[in-house]
Amino acid sequence: MTSFVLRRQMTIEWGHCDPAGIVFNSRYFEFFDTGTWLLLGTALDVPPHKLAAAFGIVGVPLVDARAEFFKPAPFGATIEVASRVAAFRRSSFEVEHKITLAGELAVQGSETRVWAVRHKDDPERIAGAPIPTEVVAKFG
């Protein structure tokens, strides 16, 4: 478990909502994705679009995503998205996201991401690579 948490506030826009005026559930996965990239960029002190070049990776592709929905977020509401790395493994890591509305848990979710490089035998494919210890250390 890591201690570094990225917190950000955001206002729910009409484009996030379904016809009932609440956030359409798939949009939360977009919020999670943005949270992950901002978390990595902030902790590693590298703009997200430069992470691949800085660490010699293709990226951190998503291999699993989950969410539980507890409270709807309506158009115009301000939510807080808190993202943190919950666990590092050899070549993958788990990111936990908690979204609160007026201080109450509205959505919680997680993603599994892979530290990916070009496959050594076939550059058209990608493969998991060990996450550098200096990367893990940045998350405290």
N, C-alpha and C positions, 0 to 999 in steps of 0.2 A: 504494500500500500504506500502511495506517495503522499506528500503533504502539500504540494503545489496545486492550488485550485484557481482556475480562471473564472471570474464572475463578470457577467455583463448584463446590462439592462437592455431591453428592447420593447418597443411599442408594437402591439399587434395591428397590422395594417389590413385593409379590406382584402387585398390579394392573398392573405394567409388563410382567409375564412371560407367556409362552405356556405350554402344558402341559408343556414340557420344563424349565421353571423358569429360562429365560433371557429377556432383554428381547426382546419381539416387535418386529420390525424397524420397523414403522410408528411405534412409540412414540418412536424416536429423532427423528423429524420433529417431534414435540411438544417434545422437549428442545431442538431447534434453534430452534423458534418462541419458546419461553420465553427462550432465550439471546439472541435478537435483540431482543426487547422490553426485557429487562433491560439489555442493552448500550446501546441507545438512551437509555433512561431515565437510566442512570448517566452516560454521556458528556455528555448534554445537560442534566443536572441538572433533569429534569422527570419526575415520575412517569409511567409508561407510559400510564396512562389519561387523562392530561392533555396528551399530545403533540399530538393533533389541534388542540385549542383553542390551545395555545401557539404553533403554527406555521402555523395556518390551513390544515391539510390534512385530508383524509378519513381518511388512514392511510397505511400502507406495505404495500399488498397484495403477496402472494407471487405471482410469475409463473413461477418455476422452482425446483425443489429436486432435489438429487442427494445420494447417499450411497454410500460404500464401507464394507463390513463386514469387519473383520479378526479380531476376537476377541469371543466372546460374553460378556455381562455377566450373571452369575447373581443370583438373588434374594439380597438381603442385602449385595451388594457395594457398595463406595463407589467412585463414578466422579468424575472431574473433567471438567467441560464448559468448554472455552475457546472464546470467540466473539470475532471481530473483523471489522471491515469490511476486506475485501481490496482493494476498488476502488470509487471513486465515478465515476459517469458523469454526464451532464447531468441526467437525471431518474431514474436507477436506481442501485442500489448492490448489490454482491456481499458477502454475509456468509459467512465461513468458520467452520466449527465443527470442533473436534477433541475427541474424547472418549477419555480414557485410563483404563485400569484397571490398578492397581498399576504405574503409570509407563509402561505400554505402550500404543501406539495401538490402540484397539479399533474406533473408527468415525471416519471423517472425512466431512464433507459441506459443502454450500454451498447458499445460497439467493440468488436474485435478487429484489430488492424494488423497488417503484416508489414514488417520492415523489408521492402522488396527491392531487388536488384535484377539486372538482366541475367537470364539463365546462362551459365558458362558454356554450355554446348549448343544452345540455340538462342541467339539474341532476339528472336521474335517472341520468346516466352519470358516470363518473370519467375523468380524464385525467392523464397524467404532467405534472409541473411541474418546473422547474429546482430542484435542491437548493441552498438558500442557502449562500453561502460561509462564513457563520458556523457553520453546522451541520458542514460538512466540516472546518473548522478545529478543532473540539472533539475530533476523533479523532486529531489530531497527525500 
